[in-house]
């Protein structure tokens, strides 16, 4: 059986976007969904135990979760903890979750991802992949998904995960490698000179990037409609533009920090603060980060 999906639900805003995205992911993987509410504890400093819910808070949270259950048919749970991110991390470890889904702050425009402080603390160090649902997200099938590719262990893991999801959802896969302009300079260029973009495009770094991308694509085994592309520009800006035209964007964690934990780097941090589609961030060096989420029978069927 595939690992369950934990959807973070805020009973005060009643934002069901994370639950909707979790249910969509569960349809692809055969997972179960647990909508989890972790009420904030404002009276801890006054000596109130986390397990002692105020009656009014208890009713509010319980009623909100009942509505989620009726609308989506998912399991619900209240977690008592001093911190929302810590509570979600603990339930994810307890349930051996394959994915945590969080929502965007209400300050974001509808259809845009923008993490709040709680979601960012949750993402950093998450024990499993984290998906971010745009504000106001409505359930939708995945027709096209994109992955940011870098020729690194994290980049190849992100590509493998995106390829697996594309195969299961019968979606088109856009594999996007982005070469920053500063990396497109040949060694022969004199220091301090800023060549024209056309010169950058012809540099050996772009050729190396294209060759690495071609090798990665050739190694993919599952039958998927694939489009690969190399861009020269700011990686985050390129991927943000592409997010306007795809249904899911996959990216890896930064290349340093604790193993098997989600860690936002410069690019991924900007993606979760402006993408126009859901974003899936994978843990660092997790091998097969979606292994626990996709059951063996389903994976075999996709082949």
PEMO-V636115 format. One record per residue. N is the residue number from 1. RES is the residue in three letters. SS is DSSP state (hx for helix, st for strand, lp for the rest). BURIAL is 1 if it has 9 or more other ideal C-beta (glycine too) atoms within 8 Angstrom, else 0. Layout:
# PEMO-V636115
n->N res->RES ss->SS burial->BURIAL
n->N res->RES ss->SS burial->BURIAL
This chain:
# PEMO-V636115
n->1 res->UNK ss->lp burial->0
n->2 res->UNK ss->lp burial->1
n->3 res->UNK ss->lp burial->1
n->4 res->UNK ss->lp burial->1
n->5 res->UNK ss->st burial->1
n->6 res->UNK ss->st burial->1
n->7 res->UNK ss->st burial->1
n->8 res->UNK ss->st burial->1
n->9 res->UNK ss->lp burial->1
n->10 res->UNK ss->lp burial->1
n->11 res->UNK ss->lp burial->1
n->12 res->UNK ss->lp burial->0
n->13 res->UNK ss->lp burial->0
n->14 res->UNK ss->lp burial->0
n->15 res->UNK ss->lp burial->1
n->16 res->UNK ss->lp burial->1
n->17 res->UNK ss->hx burial->1
n->18 res->UNK ss->hx burial->1
n->19 res->UNK ss->hx burial->1
n->20 res->UNK ss->hx burial->1
n->21 res->UNK ss->hx burial->1
n->22 res->UNK ss->hx burial->1
n->23 res->UNK ss->hx burial->1
n->24 res->UNK ss->hx burial->1
n->25 res->UNK ss->hx burial->1
n->26 res->UNK ss->hx burial->1
n->27 res->UNK ss->hx burial->0
n->28 res->UNK ss->hx burial->1
n->29 res->UNK ss->hx burial->1
n->30 res->UNK ss->lp burial->0
n->31 res->UNK ss->lp burial->1
n->32 res->UNK ss->lp burial->0
n->33 res->UNK ss->st burial->1
n->34 res->UNK ss->st burial->1
n->35 res->UNK ss->st burial->1
n->36 res->UNK ss->st burial->1
n->37 res->UNK ss->st burial->1
n->38 res->UNK ss->lp burial->1
n->39 res->UNK ss->lp burial->1
n->40 res->UNK ss->lp burial->0
n->41 res->UNK ss->lp burial->1
n->42 res->UNK ss->lp burial->0
n->43 res->UNK ss->lp burial->0
n->44 res->UNK ss->hx burial->1
n->45 res->UNK ss->hx burial->0
n->46 res->UNK ss->hx burial->0
n->47 res->UNK ss->lp burial->0
n->48 res->UNK ss->lp burial->0
n->49 res->UNK ss->lp burial->0
n->50 res->UNK ss->lp burial->1
n->51 res->UNK ss->lp burial->0
n->52 res->UNK ss->lp burial->0
n->53 res->UNK ss->lp burial->1
n->54 res->UNK ss->lp burial->0
n->55 res->UNK ss->hx burial->0
n->56 res->UNK ss->hx burial->0
n->57 res->UNK ss->hx burial->1
n->58 res->UNK ss->hx burial->1
n->59 res->UNK ss->hx burial->0
n->60 res->UNK ss->hx burial->1
n->61 res->UNK ss->hx burial->1
n->62 res->UNK ss->hx burial->1
n->63 res->UNK ss->hx burial->0
n->64 res->UNK ss->hx burial->1
n->65 res->UNK ss->hx burial->1
n->66 res->UNK ss->hx burial->1
n->67 res->UNK ss->hx burial->1
n->68 res->UNK ss->hx burial->1
n->69 res->UNK ss->hx burial->1
n->70 res->UNK ss->hx burial->0
n->71 res->UNK ss->hx burial->0
n->72 res->UNK ss->hx burial->1
n->73 res->UNK ss->lp burial->0
n->74 res->UNK ss->lp burial->1
n->75 res->UNK ss->st burial->0
n->76 res->UNK ss->st burial->1
n->77 res->UNK ss->st burial->1
n->78 res->UNK ss->st burial->1
n->79 res->UNK ss->lp burial->1
n->80 res->UNK ss->lp burial->1
n->81 res->UNK ss->lp burial->1
n->82 res->UNK ss->lp burial->0
n->83 res->UNK ss->lp burial->0
n->84 res->UNK ss->hx burial->1
n->85 res->UNK ss->hx burial->1
n->86 res->UNK ss->hx burial->1
n->87 res->UNK ss->hx burial->1
n->88 res->UNK ss->hx burial->1
n->89 res->UNK ss->hx burial->1
n->90 res->UNK ss->hx burial->1
n->91 res->UNK ss->hx burial->1
n->92 res->UNK ss->hx burial->1
n->93 res->UNK ss->hx burial->1
n->94 res->UNK ss->hx burial->0
n->95 res->UNK ss->lp burial->1
n->96 res->UNK ss->lp burial->1
n->97 res->UNK ss->lp burial->1
n->98 res->UNK ss->lp burial->1
n->99 res->UNK ss->st burial->1
n->100 res->UNK ss->st burial->1
n->101 res->UNK ss->st burial->1
n->102 res->UNK ss->st burial->1
n->103 res->UNK ss->lp burial->1
n->104 res->UNK ss->lp burial->1
n->105 res->UNK ss->lp burial->1
n->106 res->UNK ss->lp burial->0
n->107 res->UNK ss->lp burial->0
n->108 res->UNK ss->lp burial->1
n->109 res->UNK ss->lp burial->0
n->110 res->UNK ss->lp burial->0
n->111 res->UNK ss->lp burial->0
n->112 res->UNK ss->lp burial->1
n->113 res->UNK ss->lp burial->1
n->114 res->UNK ss->lp burial->1
n->115 res->UNK ss->lp burial->1
n->116 res->UNK ss->lp burial->1
n->117 res->UNK ss->hx burial->0
n->118 res->UNK ss->hx burial->0
n->119 res->UNK ss->hx burial->1
n->120 res->UNK ss->hx burial->1
n->121 res->UNK ss->hx burial->1
n->122 res->UNK ss->hx burial->1
n->123 res->UNK ss->hx burial->1
n->124 res->UNK ss->lp burial->1
n->125 res->UNK ss->lp burial->1
n->126 res->UNK ss->lp burial->1
n->127 res->UNK ss->lp burial->1
n->128 res->UNK ss->lp burial->1
n->129 res->UNK ss->st burial->1
n->130 res->UNK ss->st burial->1
n->131 res->UNK ss->st burial->1
n->132 res->UNK ss->st burial->1
n->133 res->UNK ss->lp burial->1
n->134 res->UNK ss->lp burial->1
n->135 res->UNK ss->lp burial->1
n->136 res->UNK ss->lp burial->0
n->137 res->UNK ss->lp burial->1
n->138 res->UNK ss->lp burial->0
n->139 res->UNK ss->lp burial->0
n->140 res->UNK ss->lp burial->0
n->141 res->UNK ss->lp burial->0
n->142 res->UNK ss->lp burial->1
n->143 res->UNK ss->lp burial->0
n->144 res->UNK ss->st burial->1
n->145 res->UNK ss->st burial->1
n->146 res->UNK ss->st burial->1
n->147 res->UNK ss->st burial->1
n->148 res->UNK ss->st burial->1
n->149 res->UNK ss->st burial->1
n->150 res->UNK ss->lp burial->0
n->151 res->UNK ss->lp burial->1
n->152 res->UNK ss->lp burial->0
n->153 res->UNK ss->hx burial->0
n->154 res->UNK ss->hx burial->1
n->155 res->UNK ss->hx burial->1
n->156 res->UNK ss->hx burial->1
n->157 res->UNK ss->hx burial->1
n->158 res->UNK ss->hx burial->1
n->159 res->UNK ss->hx burial->1
n->160 res->UNK ss->hx burial->1
n->161 res->UNK ss->hx burial->1
n->162 res->UNK ss->hx burial->1
n->163 res->UNK ss->hx burial->1
n->164 res->UNK ss->hx burial->1
n->165 res->UNK ss->hx burial->1
n->166 res->UNK ss->hx burial->1
n->167 res->UNK ss->hx burial->1
n->168 res->UNK ss->hx burial->1
n->169 res->UNK ss->hx burial->1
n->170 res->UNK ss->lp burial->0
n->171 res->UNK ss->lp burial->1
n->172 res->UNK ss->st burial->1
n->173 res->UNK ss->st burial->1
n->174 res->UNK ss->st burial->1
n->175 res->UNK ss->st burial->1
n->176 res->UNK ss->st burial->1
n->177 res->UNK ss->st burial->1
n->178 res->UNK ss->st burial->1
n->179 res->UNK ss->st burial->1
n->180 res->UNK ss->lp burial->1
n->181 res->UNK ss->hx burial->1
n->182 res->UNK ss->hx burial->0
n->183 res->UNK ss->hx burial->0
n->184 res->UNK ss->hx burial->1
n->185 res->UNK ss->lp burial->1
n->186 res->UNK ss->lp burial->0
n->187 res->UNK ss->lp burial->0
n->188 res->UNK ss->lp burial->0
n->189 res->UNK ss->lp burial->0
n->190 res->UNK ss->lp burial->0
n->191 res->UNK ss->lp burial->0
n->192 res->UNK ss->lp burial->0
n->193 res->UNK ss->lp burial->0
n->194 res->UNK ss->lp burial->0
n->195 res->UNK ss->lp burial->0
n->196 res->UNK ss->lp burial->0
n->197 res->UNK ss->hx burial->0
n->198 res->UNK ss->hx burial->0
n->199 res->UNK ss->hx burial->0
n->200 res->UNK ss->hx burial->1
n->201 res->UNK ss->hx burial->1
n->202 res->UNK ss->lp burial->0
n->203 res->UNK ss->lp burial->1
n->204 res->UNK ss->hx burial->0
n->205 res->UNK ss->hx burial->1
n->206 res->UNK ss->hx burial->1
n->207 res->UNK ss->hx burial->0
n->208 res->UNK ss->hx burial->0
n->209 res->UNK ss->hx burial->1
n->210 res->UNK ss->hx burial->1
n->211 res->UNK ss->hx burial->0
n->212 res->UNK ss->hx burial->1
n->213 res->UNK ss->hx burial->1
n->214 res->UNK ss->hx burial->1
n->215 res->UNK ss->hx burial->0
n->216 res->UNK ss->hx burial->1
n->217 res->UNK ss->hx burial->1
n->218 res->UNK ss->hx burial->0
n->219 res->UNK ss->lp burial->0
n->220 res->UNK ss->lp burial->1
n->221 res->UNK ss->lp burial->0
n->222 res->UNK ss->lp burial->1
n->223 res->UNK ss->lp burial->0
n->224 res->UNK ss->lp burial->1
n->225 res->UNK ss->lp burial->0
n->226 res->UNK ss->st burial->1
n->227 res->UNK ss->st burial->0
n->228 res->UNK ss->st burial->1
n->229 res->UNK ss->st burial->0
n->230 res->UNK ss->st burial->1
n->231 res->UNK ss->st burial->1
n->232 res->UNK ss->st burial->1
n->233 res->UNK ss->lp burial->1
n->234 res->UNK ss->lp burial->0
n->235 res->UNK ss->hx burial->1
n->236 res->UNK ss->hx burial->1
n->237 res->UNK ss->hx burial->0
n->238 res->UNK ss->hx burial->1
n->239 res->UNK ss->hx burial->1
n->240 res->UNK ss->hx burial->1
n->241 res->UNK ss->hx burial->0
n->242 res->UNK ss->hx burial->1
n->243 res->UNK ss->hx burial->1
n->244 res->UNK ss->lp burial->0
n->245 res->UNK ss->lp burial->0
n->246 res->UNK ss->lp burial->1
n->247 res->UNK ss->lp burial->1
n->248 res->UNK ss->st burial->1
n->249 res->UNK ss->st burial->1
n->250 res->UNK ss->st burial->1
n->251 res->UNK ss->st burial->1
n->252 res->UNK ss->lp burial->1
n->253 res->UNK ss->lp burial->1
n->254 res->UNK ss->lp burial->1
n->255 res->UNK ss->lp burial->0
n->256 res->UNK ss->lp burial->0
n->257 res->UNK ss->lp burial->0
n->258 res->UNK ss->lp burial->0
n->259 res->UNK ss->lp burial->0
n->260 res->UNK ss->lp burial->0
n->261 res->UNK ss->lp burial->1
n->262 res->UNK ss->lp burial->1
n->263 res->UNK ss->lp burial->1
n->264 res->UNK ss->lp burial->1
n->265 res->UNK ss->lp burial->1
n->266 res->UNK ss->hx burial->0
n->267 res->UNK ss->hx burial->1
n->268 res->UNK ss->hx burial->1
n->269 res->UNK ss->hx burial->1
n->270 res->UNK ss->hx burial->1
n->271 res->UNK ss->hx burial->1
n->272 res->UNK ss->lp burial->1
n->273 res->UNK ss->lp burial->0
n->274 res->UNK ss->lp burial->1
n->275 res->UNK ss->lp burial->1
n->276 res->UNK ss->lp burial->1
n->277 res->UNK ss->lp burial->1
n->278 res->UNK ss->st burial->1
n->279 res->UNK ss->st burial->1
n->280 res->UNK ss->st burial->1
n->281 res->UNK ss->st burial->1
n->282 res->UNK ss->lp burial->1
n->283 res->UNK ss->lp burial->1
n->284 res->UNK ss->lp burial->1
n->285 res->UNK ss->lp burial->1
n->286 res->UNK ss->lp burial->1
n->287 res->UNK ss->lp burial->0
n->288 res->UNK ss->lp burial->0
n->289 res->UNK ss->lp burial->1
n->290 res->UNK ss->lp burial->1
n->291 res->UNK ss->lp burial->0
n->292 res->UNK ss->lp burial->1
n->293 res->UNK ss->lp burial->1
n->294 res->UNK ss->lp burial->1
n->295 res->UNK ss->lp burial->1
n->296 res->UNK ss->hx burial->0
n->297 res->UNK ss->hx burial->0
n->298 res->UNK ss->hx burial->1
n->299 res->UNK ss->hx burial->1
n->300 res->UNK ss->hx burial->0
n->301 res->UNK ss->hx burial->0
n->302 res->UNK ss->hx burial->1
n->303 res->UNK ss->lp burial->0
